[in-house]
Amino acid sequence: MKTIGHIRKSTKTPPFVLRAERALRRAARNVEMQSRALKLPVVVWQNGKVVEKPA
């Protein structure tokens, strides 16, 4: 059985992943700002439970 060669894995993060992460952070920041403006709690998943964080 012959080996075809060495398979290299790239350690560089693909650009679409960086854009998706940035968009998710921006959306989370917007939700936080809106909830503070309306004085509503933010519901998050923390340690396997659903938790309300005060505004």
MODELLER restraints for C-alpha pairs under 7 A, 6 or more apart:
rsr = mdl.restraints
at = mdl.atoms
rsr.add(forms.Gaussian(group=physical.xy_distance, feature=features.Distance(at['CA:35:A'], at['CA:41:A']), mean=6.42, stdev=0.5))
rsr.add(forms.Gaussian(group=physical.xy_distance, feature=features.Distance(at['CA:35:A'], at['CA:42:A']), mean=6.62, stdev=0.5))
rsr.add(forms.Gaussian(group=physical.xy_distance, feature=features.Distance(at['CA:35:A'], at['CA:55:A']), mean=6.21, stdev=0.5))
rsr.add(forms.Gaussian(group=physical.xy_distance, feature=features.Distance(at['CA:36:A'], at['CA:55:A']), mean=4.90, stdev=0.5))
rsr.add(forms.Gaussian(group=physical.xy_distance, feature=features.Distance(at['CA:39:A'], at['CA:55:A']), mean=5.34, stdev=0.5))
rsr.add(forms.Gaussian(group=physical.xy_distance, feature=features.Distance(at['CA:40:A'], at['CA:54:A']), mean=6.98, stdev=0.5))
rsr.add(forms.Gaussian(group=physical.xy_distance, feature=features.Distance(at['CA:40:A'], at['CA:55:A']), mean=5.53, stdev=0.5))
rsr.add(forms.Gaussian(group=physical.xy_distance, feature=features.Distance(at['CA:41:A'], at['CA:52:A']), mean=5.83, stdev=0.5))
rsr.add(forms.Gaussian(group=physical.xy_distance, feature=features.Distance(at['CA:41:A'], at['CA:53:A']), mean=5.30, stdev=0.5))
rsr.add(forms.Gaussian(group=physical.xy_distance, feature=features.Distance(at['CA:41:A'], at['CA:54:A']), mean=4.43, stdev=0.5))
rsr.add(forms.Gaussian(group=physical.xy_distance, feature=features.Distance(at['CA:41:A'], at['CA:55:A']), mean=4.90, stdev=0.5))
rsr.add(forms.Gaussian(group=physical.xy_distance, feature=features.Distance(at['CA:42:A'], at['CA:52:A']), mean=5.58, stdev=0.5))
rsr.add(forms.Gaussian(group=physical.xy_distance, feature=features.Distance(at['CA:42:A'], at['CA:53:A']), mean=5.10, stdev=0.5))
rsr.add(forms.Gaussian(group=physical.xy_distance, feature=features.Distance(at['CA:42:A'], at['CA:54:A']), mean=6.51, stdev=0.5))
rsr.add(forms.Gaussian(group=physical.xy_distance, feature=features.Distance(at['CA:42:A'], at['CA:55:A']), mean=6.83, stdev=0.5))
rsr.add(forms.Gaussian(group=physical.xy_distance, feature=features.Distance(at['CA:43:A'], at['CA:50:A']), mean=6.76, stdev=0.5))
rsr.add(forms.Gaussian(group=physical.xy_distance, feature=features.Distance(at['CA:43:A'], at['CA:51:A']), mean=5.65, stdev=0.5))
rsr.add(forms.Gaussian(group=physical.xy_distance, feature=features.Distance(at['CA:43:A'], at['CA:52:A']), mean=4.43, stdev=0.5))
rsr.add(forms.Gaussian(group=physical.xy_distance, feature=features.Distance(at['CA:43:A'], at['CA:53:A']), mean=6.17, stdev=0.5))
rsr.add(forms.Gaussian(group=physical.xy_distance, feature=features.Distance(at['CA:44:A'], at['CA:50:A']), mean=5.75, stdev=0.5))
rsr.add(forms.Gaussian(group=physical.xy_distance, feature=features.Distance(at['CA:44:A'], at['CA:51:A']), mean=5.39, stdev=0.5))
rsr.add(forms.Gaussian(group=physical.xy_distance, feature=features.Distance(at['CA:44:A'], at['CA:52:A']), mean=6.37, stdev=0.5))
rsr.add(forms.Gaussian(group=physical.xy_distance, feature=features.Distance(at['CA:45:A'], at['CA:51:A']), mean=6.12, stdev=0.5))
